[in-house]
Amino acid sequence: MAHLSGKGSLKGSDISDIDLLTRSAGAGIVVENGIITRIDESKVIEEEFGRENIHQSNTTNHENKIYSLQGRAIIHGLVDSHTHLLWSGDRSREVSWRQQGHSYSDIASMGGGIVSTVEATRQSSQTELVELGYKRLRSSFRNGSTHLEIKSGYGLSTDSELKLLAAGQELSKIQHLPSIDQTWLGAHAVPKGNTREEYVEEILSEQLPAVLDQGIARSADVFCEPGWFTVEESEDILKQSKEGGLDLRIHIDEFVDGGGGELAADLKVTSADHCHYTNDDARIRMEEAGVNCGFLPGTPYSMGEQWPDFNNITEQQLTWSVATDFNPNCRTLSLPFIASILVQRCAVSPLAALVACSRNPAQTTPHPKGVNHGIIEEGAVANLNIVDGPWWQAWCQQPGDSPFHATMLEGELIFH
């Protein structure tokens, strides 16, 4: 059983410390009202509560359900801390354009890119977006995610951005789905018919006040990248968002080192994501400011690029996490697949990858009930994944298929 006890994020050698972070076979977990209340030796728990088959409840006490996992390993629920869950349309044709050598900017000028997804998303009703989101969340849950951060950003108008946030709120009320933490990303791109200056003014004077009045988003995010939003524009939007009570996140340095790391450190944002080309000095400043580096390995995988040196990041004692970055160009909601990239292509240990998919991102996207998650400890939410085998390391070595036999979501065991 992977056992991540304690508080806060991990970095350096701690993220791969087997002795510190795992527990040998033979332990049991007691769950009450969706919360882990006790971790003890299985035989001790069995003596107290009795023993039944995995599909049966205790016949002598119907308030208790006793599950034997028949030697399967357990890890905690995974936390996907950067997703663009809600959008409509299909940009599959763009892969051919990329293979022809066209850049991200070229593709946008050819009628693809974010703006094309915006057009399709604006035409979709809130009901249609909820239906899409439901299917995607089911896929995420089958792959072990028990909590997702989801962003708006494919509306790029006040009404459409509010519609995306409202659709996310509907999804958050559906049972047997991962919990949701919402981020407003109005500053994702400039919509057709606007200059960047005009759209930034609209964001500050109209869109942000409406988002604050709606009261659904917990965080704000900006795509700070040369050709999208400048460091100065990003700073204005994020500062005003913070004044309105929103937590801060930021997209930085996905394509080049555009100075986003320095801004992330200055503003002490919770998580600076992509940070693919952020220079080492800026990353160190981010660490000193308490900023998480949120790497998104699925995006360079989808775009045919190389990955950062994750082990070097660890050696520098930097705090980092990974997420799927589910979006029209990176259509995966499987954190086990993302972790397989780290483990099987980047020589990251399975345990470090697990910390990067759970405990560390959980610090950047809190559980809506205010309880600890992404961790197995007494007092944490009972979000657990039952690995389909005796070794917990199997969780990240089955790309293309879910490695989980079942997932416990807030105390309820659901078989896949």
C-alpha positions in Angstrom: 0.0 0.0 0.0 1.4 3.4 -1.0 1.1 5.4 2.2 1.8 9.1 2.0 1.5 10.5 5.5 2.1 14.0 6.8 1.4 17.5 5.6 2.3 19.6 2.6 4.1 19.0 -0.6 7.2 16.8 -1.0 10.4 17.6 -2.9 13.9 16.4 -3.3 14.7 12.8 -2.3 11.6 12.7 -0.1 9.3 12.1 -3.2 10.9 8.8 -3.8 11.6 7.6 -0.3 10.2 4.1 -0.2 10.6 3.7 3.6 8.9 7.0 4.3 6.0 6.7 1.9 5.0 3.1 1.6 3.6 0.5 3.9 4.1 -3.3 3.5 1.3 -5.7 2.8 -1.0 -6.7 5.6 -2.5 -3.3 6.6 -6.1 -2.4 6.8 -8.1 0.9 6.6 -11.2 1.9 8.6 -13.5 4.4 6.9 -16.3 6.2 8.6 -18.5 8.8 6.9 -16.1 9.0 4.0 -13.1 9.7 6.1 -10.1 7.5 7.0 -10.3 7.1 10.8 -7.8 4.3 11.4 -4.9 2.5 9.7 -3.8 -0.7 11.5 -2.7 -4.3 10.9 -5.4 -6.2 9.0 -5.6 -9.0 11.5 -6.3 -6.5 14.3 -9.1 -4.9 12.3 -10.5 -8.3 11.3 -10.6 -9.3 15.0 -12.6 -6.2 15.8 -14.9 -6.0 12.9 -15.1 -9.5 11.5 -14.3 -10.7 7.9 -16.5 -11.1 4.8 -16.0 -11.5 1.1 -15.3 -8.5 -1.0 -18.9 -8.2 -2.4 -20.7 -8.8 0.9 -21.5 -6.6 3.9 -21.0 -7.9 7.4 -24.1 -10.0 8.1 -23.8 -9.4 11.9 -23.6 -5.6 11.6 -25.3 -4.0 8.6 -23.7 -0.7 9.4 -20.3 -2.1 8.6 -19.0 -3.3 5.2 -15.9 -5.4 5.3 -13.9 -5.7 2.1 -11.0 -8.2 1.5 -9.0 -6.9 -1.4 -7.4 -10.4 -1.9 -3.9 -9.2 -1.9 -4.3 -6.2 -4.2 -2.3 -3.1 -3.6 -3.8 0.3 -2.7 -2.8 3.8 -3.7 -4.7 6.9 -2.9 -7.0 8.8 -5.3 -5.2 10.8 -8.0 -5.5 14.5 -8.3 -5.6 16.0 -11.8 -4.7 19.7 -11.2 -4.8 21.1 -14.7 -7.6 20.3 -17.1 -9.6 22.1 -19.8 -12.5 19.7 -19.3 -15.3 21.7 -21.1 -15.3 22.5 -24.8 -16.9 21.4 -28.0 -15.7 20.6 -31.5 -12.9 18.6 -33.0 -9.4 19.7 -34.0 -8.0 16.3 -35.0 -7.0 17.7 -38.4 -4.4 19.9 -36.8 -2.0 16.9 -36.3 -1.5 16.9 -40.1 -0.7 20.6 -40.1 1.8 20.2 -37.3 3.5 17.4 -39.3 3.8 19.8 -42.2 5.8 22.1 -40.0 3.2 24.7 -39.1 3.6 26.3 -35.6 0.9 26.8 -33.0 0.5 30.4 -34.2 0.4 29.3 -37.9 -2.4 26.8 -37.1 -4.4 29.6 -35.3 -4.1 31.8 -38.5 -5.3 28.8 -40.6 -8.6 28.6 -38.8 -7.5 26.1 -36.1 -6.3 26.6 -32.6 -8.2 27.9 -29.6 -10.4 30.2 -31.5 -11.9 27.4 -33.6 -12.8 25.5 -30.4 -14.3 28.7 -29.0 -16.7 29.0 -32.0 -17.9 25.4 -31.4 -18.2 25.9 -27.7 -20.2 29.1 -27.9 -22.7 27.2 -30.1 -23.2 24.5 -27.5 -25.9 24.7 -24.9 -25.1 24.3 -21.2 -26.9 21.0 -21.3 -24.7 19.8 -24.1 -21.6 20.9 -22.3 -22.7 19.0 -19.1 -23.2 15.8 -21.2 -19.7 16.1 -22.6 -18.2 16.8 -19.2 -20.0 13.8 -17.7 -18.5 11.4 -20.2 -15.1 12.9 -19.7 -15.3 12.8 -15.9 -16.3 9.1 -16.1 -13.2 8.4 -18.2 -11.1 10.3 -15.6 -12.6 8.3 -12.8 -12.0 5.0 -14.5 -8.3 6.0 -14.6 -8.2 6.7 -10.9 -8.7 10.5 -10.6 -10.9 11.4 -7.7 -10.5 15.2 -8.0 -10.0 17.6 -10.9 -9.2 21.2 -11.4 -11.2 22.3 -14.4 -10.8 25.6 -16.3 -13.2 27.7 -18.4 -11.4 29.5 -21.3 -13.2 28.3 -24.5 -15.9 30.9 -24.3 -13.9 34.1 -24.4 -17.0 36.2 -23.8 -18.7 37.0 -20.6 -21.8 35.0 -21.3 -19.9 32.0 -22.6 -17.4 31.9 -19.8 -20.2 32.1 -17.2 -22.0 29.2 -19.1 -18.8 27.1 -18.8 -18.5 27.7 -15.1 -22.2 27.0 -14.6 -21.8 23.7 -16.5 -19.0 22.8 -14.2 -21.1 23.5 -11.2 -23.8 21.2 -12.5 -21.2 18.4 -12.9 -20.0 18.9 -9.4 -23.4 18.0 -8.0 -23.6 14.6 -9.8 -22.8 11.6 -7.6 -20.0 9.0 -8.3 -17.9 11.5 -10.1 -14.6 13.1 -9.0 -14.9 16.3 -7.1 -14.2 19.6 -8.9 -12.3 22.8 -8.3 -13.1 25.5 -10.8 -10.8 28.1 -12.4 -11.8 31.0 -14.6 -9.5 31.3 -17.7 -11.1 34.1 -19.6 -7.6 35.3 -20.7 -6.9 32.1 -22.7 -6.8 33.8 -26.1 -8.1 36.8 -27.9 -11.5 36.2 -29.6 -12.1 37.1 -33.3 -13.1 40.7 -33.8 -11.1 42.0 -30.9 -7.6 43.5 -30.5 -5.7 42.2 -27.5 -6.0 45.6 -25.8 -9.8 45.6 -26.3 -10.2 42.1 -25.0 -8.0 42.8 -21.9 -10.2 45.8 -21.2 -13.3 43.7 -21.5 -11.9 41.1 -19.2 -11.1 43.7 -16.5 -14.2 45.8 -16.8 -16.9 43.3 -17.6 -15.9 39.6 -17.5 -14.1 39.4 -14.2 -16.7 41.4 -12.3 -19.4 39.0 -13.7 -17.4 36.0 -12.7 -16.9 37.3 -9.2 -20.6 38.1 -9.0 -21.5 34.5 -10.2 -19.3 33.2 -7.4 -18.5 29.7 -8.9 -14.8 30.1 -9.8 -12.3 29.7 -6.9 -9.2 30.7 -9.0 -8.2 32.8 -11.9 -5.7 31.8 -14.6 -4.0 33.6 -17.6 -2.2 32.2 -20.6 1.0 34.3 -20.2 2.9 33.6 -23.4 4.5 35.7 -26.2 1.7 36.1 -28.8 -1.1 35.6 -26.3 -1.0 37.7 -23.1 2.0 39.8 -22.1 3.6 39.7 -18.7 2.2 43.1 -18.0 -1.4 42.2 -19.1 -1.2 39.0 -17.1 -0.1 40.9 -14.1 -3.0 43.3 -14.4 -5.6 40.5 -14.7 -4.2 38.4 -11.9 -3.8 41.3 -9.5 -7.4 42.4 -10.0 -8.5 38.8 -9.7 -6.7 38.5 -6.4 -8.3 41.7 -5.2 -11.7 40.1 -6.0 -10.8 37.1 -3.7 -9.7 34.6 -6.3 -6.7 32.3 -5.9 -4.1 32.6 -8.7 -2.7 30.1 -11.2 -0.9 30.9 -14.5 0.1 29.3 -17.8 3.8 30.1 -18.5 6.7 29.4 -20.8 5.0 26.6 -22.8 6.8 27.5 -26.1 9.6 29.8 -25.0 10.9 31.4 -21.9 8.7 34.5 -21.9 9.3 35.8 -18.4 6.3 34.1 -16.9 8.4 32.5 -14.1 9.5 35.8 -12.7 5.8 37.0 -12.7 4.7 33.8 -11.0 7.2 34.4 -8.3 6.4 38.1 -7.9 2.7 37.3 -7.5 3.2 34.2 -5.5 0.7 32.3 -7.5 -0.3 28.8 -6.3 0.8 27.0 -9.4 2.6 28.0 -12.5 1.9 25.4 -15.2 3.6 24.2 -18.3 6.9 26.0 -17.3 8.5 23.9 -19.9 11.1 26.5 -20.9 11.3 28.5 -17.6 14.9 29.2 -16.8 16.5 27.7 -13.6 16.9 31.0 -11.8 13.1 31.8 -12.3 12.2 28.3 -11.1 14.3 28.8 -8.0 12.6 32.2 -7.4 9.3 30.4 -7.8 10.3 27.8 -5.1 11.3 30.6 -2.7 7.9 32.2 -3.3 6.0 29.0 -2.6 5.0 28.4 -6.2 4.4 24.9 -7.5 5.8 24.0 -10.9 3.0 22.2 -12.7 4.4 20.2 -15.6 2.1 18.9 -18.3 3.9 16.0 -20.0 0.9 15.0 -22.2 1.2 18.3 -24.2 4.8 17.8 -25.5 3.8 14.1 -26.1 0.9 15.2 -28.2 2.9 18.0 -30.0 5.9 15.8 -30.7 8.3 17.6 -28.4 10.7 16.5 -25.7 10.1 16.6 -21.9 11.8 18.7 -19.2 14.4 16.9 -17.1 12.2 16.0 -14.2 14.9 14.3 -12.2 17.0 17.5 -12.5 14.0 19.4 -11.1 13.9 17.0 -8.2 17.7 17.4 -7.6 17.2 21.2 -7.5 14.8 20.7 -4.5 11.9 22.3 -6.5 8.3 21.5 -5.7 6.6 20.0 -8.8 3.5 18.2 -9.9 2.0 16.8 -13.2 -1.4 16.9 -14.7 -3.1 15.7 -17.9 -3.8 19.1 -19.4 -6.8 17.6 -21.1 -7.6 19.9 -24.1 -8.5 19.6 -27.8 -4.9 18.8 -28.7 -4.1 16.6 -25.7 -7.1 14.3 -25.3 -6.2 12.2 -22.4 -7.7 12.2 -18.9 -5.5 9.3 -17.7 -3.0 10.2 -15.0 -1.6 6.7 -15.1 -0.7 7.3 -18.8 0.9 10.6 -17.9 2.9 8.9 -15.2 4.0 6.1 -17.6 5.6 8.9 -19.7 7.6 9.9 -16.6 8.5 6.4 -15.5 9.0 4.7 -18.9 10.5 7.5 -20.9 12.0 10.0 -18.4 13.5 7.6 -15.7 11.3 9.1 -12.9 10.6 6.6 -10.1 7.0 5.3 -9.8 6.8 6.7 -6.3 8.0 10.2 -7.4 5.5 10.1 -10.2 2.7 9.1 -7.8 3.6 12.0 -5.5 3.5 14.3 -8.5 0.0 13.0 -9.4 -1.5 13.2 -5.9 0.0 14.7 -2.8 1.7 17.6 -4.4 -1.1 18.7 -6.7 -3.6 18.3 -3.9 -1.9 21.2 -2.2 -2.8 23.5 -5.2 -6.4 22.4 -5.6 -8.2 21.8 -2.3 -11.0 19.3 -1.8 -14.4 21.1 -1.7 -15.1 19.6 1.7 -11.9 21.1 3.2 -10.4 17.7 4.0 -6.9 16.4 3.1 -6.8 14.4 -0.1 -4.2 12.9 -2.4 -2.8 11.1 0.7 -3.5 8.0 2.8 -3.7 9.1 6.5 -6.1 9.2 9.3 -8.4 12.2 8.9 -8.0 12.3 5.1 -10.9 11.7 2.7 -11.3 8.0 1.8 -10.4 8.4 -1.9 -8.5 5.2 -2.7 -7.5 3.2 -5.8 -7.4 -0.6 -5.7 -4.6 -1.7 -8.1 -5.4 -4.8 -10.1 -2.4 -6.7 -8.8 -0.2 -7.1 -5.7 2.3 -4.4 -6.5 1.5 -0.7 -6.3 4.1 0.1 -9.0 1.6 -1.3 -11.6 -0.4 1.8 -11.3 1.7 3.6 -13.9 2.8 0.8 -16.2 -0.3 0.0 -18.2 -0.6 2.8 -20.7 -3.8 2.5 -22.8 -5.7 0.6 -20.0 -6.8 1.5 -16.5 -4.6 -0.3 -13.9 -7.4 -0.2 -11.3 -9.8 -2.9 -10.1 -12.0 -0.4 -8.2 -11.9 3.1 -6.8 -13.2 4.2 -3.4 -14.7 7.7 -3.7 -15.4 9.4 -0.3 -15.9 6.0 1.3 -17.9 4.3 -1.4 -16.2 1.5 -3.3 -17.0 1.5 -7.0 -15.9 -1.3 -9.2 -14.7 -0.5 -12.7 
